[in-house]
Amino acid sequence: MKNVFKSQLSLLRQKKRLSQEALAQKLYVSRQSVSKWEHGEAEPDIDKLIALAEILAVDLDFLLSGQQSNDDLIMQVQKISKKFKKTVLKDINLSVYGRDRIALLGANGSGKTTIVNTIVGLVKPDNGQVKRFFNPSADLSVMPQKNVLIESLKVREHVTLSTQIQRQYSPTFVTEMIKKFNLNEQSQVIISQLSGGQRRRLALLISLLKPAKLLILDEPTVGMDLESIDFFWHYLDHVGGSVITITHDFNQIDHYFTRVVLLKDGVIAKDESVAAIHANNQTIEQWYRVNNQAVG
C-alpha cells in the first residue's frame, strides 16, 4: 500500500485544492501526520483511511492503489486492430473509468489519433469493438487536433450556433463562455482573422459547452500561446467526467493526469498510474523516455 498510497494521497489532495493543514483539520489530526503519510513515513489507521476516501470523494481501493471499480467503467476498447496502407493498431485493449485523466503518449505515427478516431466513431476498426456505456451524442465531447471552425462566422455567432446545436443556448451562457475563455475582445471578429492561439481557445470552448462523461482532446495546446496554455491546464482541472488527452506537455501530465498510456508500434506498450510512476521517483518525462526507447 505504502508507495502508491503516499503519491495518490498527495495527488488527490492537490486536486481538491486542500493544503495539508486543511486536510488535517478535517481529519482531526496534526498537519505533521498528513505530511508523514505523504512521505511514506507512517500510515493512517483504517478509520482515517475511510475518512480520507470520503473527503477526497473516491473509493478506498482508488485511494490505496489507484485501481478503479468496474462499476465506474464507462468505455472498453476490445482487441481493436486497424490497417491502412500498413497496420496502425494491433489488438488494442483499453478500459476507461469515470474519474480517469488519461494522457495518451507515443511517437508520431504510433497510432494515437487513429485510436482516438476509433473511439469517437470516425474510423471503423478492422477487428474488435468499442463498448461505450454512455450515449455518444449526449455524453461525448471532442477537441480534434485540427480546428473545425466555420471561418466566415464571427466568434459570438459561432459560439451561439454551437450552443444551439448542443441544446445549451442562452444569451447569458454565450456571453459568460466567451468571457471565461478570454475572447471577449474578439467576440465580433471573424474567425479567419483570429490568431492561432485564439482559434485553439475557441475550439476548446466549443468542446466544453456541455458536460460530458468523456472528453477527448487531441494535442489541444498545439498552436496556443503561453497564456492560453496556462489557461487550458487550469480549466482542465475543473472539468467533470473522464478525459483522454494526446499531449507531450510532460510537466502538466505530472500535475493533472491519473494515468499514462504509451502507444508504441501500434500496441499499448505501457498503461500506468501517475501515482505509481511517482512512487518510483520518476517524472512522467523520465518514464516516457525510458519506456519509449525500450525494445519490445
WOJO-V414689 format. One record per backbone hydrogen bond with DSSP energy under -0.5 kcal/mol. CO is the residue of the C=O (numbers start at 1). NH is the residue of the N-H. E is the energy in kcal/mol with one decimal. If there is no record, write none. Layout:
CO&NH&E, CO&NH&E
This chain:
1&5&-2.8, 2&6&-2.3, 3&7&-0.9, 4&8&-2.8, 5&9&-3.1, 6&10&-1.8, 7&11&-2.6, 8&12&-2.7, 9&13&-2.5, 10&14&-2.1, 11&15&-2.0, 12&16&-1.8, 13&18&-2.5, 14&17&-1.2, 19&23&-2.4, 20&24&-2.4, 21&25&-2.1, 22&26&-1.6, 23&27&-1.5, 24&28&-0.9, 24&29&-2.3, 30&33&-0.5, 30&34&-1.3, 31&35&-2.4, 32&36&-2.3, 33&37&-2.0, 34&38&-2.2, 35&39&-1.3, 36&41&-2.5, 36&42&-1.0, 37&40&-0.9, 45&49&-2.2, 46&50&-2.4, 47&51&-2.1, 48&52&-2.7, 49&53&-2.4, 50&54&-1.9, 51&55&-2.6, 52&56&-2.8, 53&57&-0.5, 53&58&-2.3, 54&57&-0.6, 59&63&-2.0, 60&64&-2.3, 61&65&-2.7, 61&66&-0.7, 61&67&-0.9, 62&66&-1.1, 69&72&-1.9, 70&73&-1.3, 72&98&-1.5, 74&133&-3.0, 75&96&-2.7, 76&78&-0.6, 76&131&-3.3, 77&79&-0.6, 77&94&-2.2, 78&129&-1.9, 80&92&-2.9, 81&126&-2.2, 81&127&-1.4, 82&88&-3.0, 82&89&-1.9, 86&84&-2.5, 89&82&-1.9, 92&80&-2.4, 94&77&-3.4, 96&74&-2.8, 96&75&-1.5, 97&100&-1.6, 100&243&-2.2, 101&103&-0.5, 101&258&-2.0, 101&259&-2.3, 102&104&-0.6, 102&245&-2.9, 103&105&-0.7, 103&261&-2.6, 104&247&-0.8, 105&263&-3.1, 107&110&-1.9, 110&266&-0.9, 111&115&-2.3, 112&116&-1.9, 113&117&-2.8, 114&118&-1.9, 115&119&-2.1, 116&120&-2.4, 117&121&-1.6, 117&122&-2.0, 117&123&-1.6, 123&125&-0.5, 127&81&-1.8, 129&78&-3.0, 129&131&-0.5, 130&132&-0.6, 131&76&-2.6, 131&133&-0.5, 134&136&-0.8, 135&138&-1.0, 135&139&-3.4, 136&140&-1.1, 139&213&-1.1, 139&214&-2.0, 141&216&-2.5, 142&144&-0.5, 143&218&-2.7, 147&149&-0.8, 149&151&-1.0, 150&153&-1.8, 151&192&-1.7, 153&191&-2.9, 154&158&-2.5, 155&159&-2.5, 156&160&-2.6, 157&161&-2.5, 158&162&-2.6, 159&163&-2.4, 160&164&-2.0, 161&165&-2.4, 162&166&-2.2, 163&168&-3.5, 163&169&-0.9, 164&167&-1.0, 170&174&-2.3, 171&175&-2.2, 172&176&-2.7, 173&177&-2.5, 174&178&-2.2, 175&179&-2.2, 176&180&-2.8, 177&181&-1.9, 178&183&-2.7, 179&182&-1.8, 183&186&-0.7, 184&187&-1.3, 186&155&-0.6, 186&189&-2.1, 187&156&-2.8, 189&155&-1.7, 190&193&-2.3, 191&194&-1.8, 195&199&-2.1, 196&200&-2.0, 197&201&-2.0, 198&202&-2.1, 199&203&-2.6, 200&204&-2.4, 201&205&-2.6, 202&206&-2.4, 203&207&-1.7, 204&208&-1.0, 205&208&-1.0, 206&209&-1.1, 213&242&-2.7, 214&141&-2.3, 215&244&-2.5, 216&143&-2.9, 217&219&-0.8, 217&246&-2.8, 219&222&-1.3, 221&224&-2.0, 225&229&-2.3, 226&230&-2.4, 227&231&-2.1, 228&232&-2.7, 229&233&-2.2, 230&234&-2.0, 231&235&-2.6, 232&236&-2.6, 233&237&-1.2, 235&238&-2.1, 236&239&-1.6, 242&215&-2.6, 243&102&-3.2, 244&217&-2.7, 245&104&-3.0, 245&247&-0.8, 246&219&-1.7, 248&250&-1.8, 249&252&-1.0, 249&253&-1.6, 250&254&-1.8, 251&255&-0.6, 252&255&-0.5, 252&256&-2.9, 253&257&-1.6, 258&274&-2.7, 258&275&-0.5, 259&103&-2.5, 260&262&-0.5, 260&272&-2.3, 261&105&-3.0, 261&263&-0.6, 262&264&-0.5, 262&269&-2.2, 262&270&-1.2, 264&267&-1.8, 266&90&-3.1, 267&264&-3.1, 267&269&-1.0, 270&262&-2.7, 272&260&-2.8, 273&277&-1.8, 274&278&-2.5, 275&279&-2.1, 276&280&-0.8, 277&280&-0.8, 277&282&-1.5, 278&281&-2.1, 283&287&-2.4, 284&288&-2.8, 285&289&-2.5, 286&290&-2.1, 287&291&-2.4, 288&292&-2.8, 289&293&-1.0, 290&294&-0.8
